[in-house]
Amino acid sequence: MLSVSQTPAETDAQWVRLIPPGVTDPAARIADSMGGVLAQAIGTIVSAAQPNLRAIDILCYRGIAHEEYLLRPCPAPDSRRGSALPIPSDPEIETTSASVQDVDTLTMRFGAWFADQLIDRIGVEIVTCDPTPLGRTQTLTTRLVTDSETPIAVDRAGSQSQLATYLDGLLEQSVPHVARTIVAPAGSGTYHVEQQVGHVTPQARTLQRRDLARHSTQHTGPSLAAQYDADAITSTWELLTEAEWEPKTLRSQSPCHPTLHRQPGAGAAAGTLVDLCTQQLEYQRLLGTLGDPQPLAEQYDALAYSPTLEVEAASLASMLGLVWGYDTPAWETQHDFDRRPPILESLALLRSAPGTDETAGHNPRVPGGDQSSSNFWTPASATVADWPLPSSGSGAVGPAASAVTRRAIKRLREYGDSLSMTATSGVDTPWATAVRRPPDGDASILVVDDDGSVPPGELIAAASHGVETHAITVVTETQAAAKRAAAILREPFVGAADTETILYPRTARHWITSGHVAVVPREMPLQWTIDPDGTVRLSTHSECLASGTVWGEPLRPTAASDDPSTPLRWVAPESPPVVRTTDGVARDQYDTPAALADEYRSIQLPAVPARRWWSPRATCLSVGPDGPSVVDPRRRFGSNGESLETALEEFVTTYTCQAETTLTASTIATACRRLLCPQSATVVSQTKLKRLVTDLSRRTTGPTHTESALMEPETVTLTQRGWIYPDTTADRPAAPFADATAAGTPTASLAESLAVAPDYK
């Protein structure tokens, strides 16, 4: 039944809204669930309308004042030639609004027919429903699925239906939620039913596999299928937990970030289940904004489970709930969470409900989108107007376009995060927009990169100089820009040069000492490198100009201060500009700064990474029109059917080099597993990795070490391999050479005016 398509933009979709009695006057309330009444009404309409009626769509969610129920007919493809419902004339309207002429005839007739099937105490009106306030950021959803090829019988165990019992449980826990049920005649007295549910809370946020791991460890997953207690019915969430996925947290990782791993032999279907639980398609289907359902249908074809159940006619009442949820707060408990109920706008009131002001739950649209006046929604402390626009200063380009920045704020707040701008004041890059803090995870620096224009060195600087965990979140407009950021953070360096690693240059910080800007001839190529000992060097093609270390030794020229042959010179912000040697002797004077810039360039500082890779500390998020999606910066290893041996060899080639010190097999295996584990579908064995490292060492060192390798694997060497550079430790600052730069001074402005765009090739 996924063939029942949805309109991609349903902000003007018309629905029949059921109004419960007694919302404002408790004496008029209905205490019992009325799922049986709803099922009987649907059964009557479906029987009378065949073959013109294809399906009935039922949207249920926690509203402002009570549980909301919206219904609409889905006409058969050929029903446009005539009335989709057998109603001889237009219904009489008890109360009309100014917009009644805008009501679709099909919806009006469906509403009148449906009102006739319900008791008089239930009000009925025609509304438009805009689901946009629920958010574009997906949340945890699940749907009922089956592998049964025969109609399913669902026994009603209690006084109310299984769905009503499930919804009651959510209401008791004050959990905002959305449920969608699509019912269609299947012939022979049976029905096709498609049923989904999603929790709309910060605890249910789901963008990555590690979110699923959190749901598994905290038991926050939706157990919809368990409510039915039928062997033929399960759900995507239950299948995921049954597919031998287990949450694992490495000792080297934050306990807030467990990772979900599949045990060996679980099968390829487990990967499809993860995609269904973390990607946009199911969430869009839940909200009714999916459009073409074919991609989702193809995923279920691969899963070998049907997303549509065929149920006996007598079982329909068990799968429909009509509970009103009086006086049960939900949205009021979600502070600093940028989601809220859909916007309802009334078109026509067909029948009022006693004891209810039907407008109480409309959540009307506020001009300009400012919902801060709503008494159930608490805006975050920093408003959109507080966020910065791009800087026009050369060399100090700020965050991306405001539209992307605001969308990033919106999506992350929908995800449940809080964001603080003031916390970025100590971060040494203008691209650090905010500090992002999830409800139960590590904080990270937020960088907004619209189209992939943030310089690599500034991404690395933001990640290195940020919060204590050196975590970073990069938000982009496009998937391509997110993939670019992921690639940079996966390998935060340009490449290798013998035993040294080539570093990216900064674009916003320059080498400045004692009020003087370091310069070299404009056309002279420069390259920053770092070696395994942590020594950083600035070199031309023929000589090393300066060096320092990540251990606190500042940058110093390598040539003697009075050596006239070195191309390194110094300039102060004076007029006219004078070029001096390191010992302060004036060599050249220029009439104007422009004349100086024609001959000399400033020296951009190196982007020294705090870590050899950002895993799992990096999140690259694209926030395009279809909603946010995550690009995993660790996807390179173990993808496309790569063997563990291939991944290990690439790891060794990328992150180690020839060095005087030697890494043991155990050290390499532990580090490689730390990188592979968060992205690998199956659990990576430490023992197997250690054996593979030993085998690799035998191939590279020859048979001489065979005996010692068998007896003492800890001493096996990989031909003197060491890490390409040191990670940040208590002795290694994350921001070396901080005293060699300045910002917002005349000297810094001079350095920026002499800057030349870096050539990473």
Protein Blocks (a to p, Z undefined) as FASTA:
>chain_A
ZZpccdfblmlbccdddddehklmmklpcfbdcklmmmmmmmmmmmmmpckbmbdcdddd
ddfkbccddddddddfklmmpcfbdcfbdcddfbacfklmmpcfklmmmmmmmmmmpcfk
lccddddddfklnopadcdddddddfbfbdcddddfblbdfklmmmmmmmmnopacdddd
ddddebjhiacdddddddddfklgcfbfklmmmmmmnopaccfklmnopakbccfklmmm
mnopacdddfkbcfklccddddehkajklmmmmmmmmmmklmmmmnopnopaklmmmmmm
mnopafbdcddfklmmmmpccdekiaiafklmmghiacdddddddfbdfbdcehiafklm
nopadehhiaklpckbccdfbdfklpccddfbehiaccddfklmmmmmmmmmmnopacdf
klmmmpccfklmbdcddfkbccddddddfkopacfklmmmmmmmmcfkopacdddfbfkl
mmmmmmmmmmgcfbdehjaccddddfkbccdeehiacdddfklccdddddfkopacdddf
kbcfbdcdfkopacddfbdfklmkbmbdcdddddddddddfkopafbdcfbfklmmmmpc
cdddddddfbfbdcfkbccddddfnopcdddfklmgopahiafklmmmmmmmmmgccdfb
dcdfklmmmmmmmmmmmmpmbdcdfklmmmmmmmmmmmmnojmlmmmmmmmmmlpceehi
acfbdcddfklcfbghklmgcehiaklmmmmmmpccddfZZ
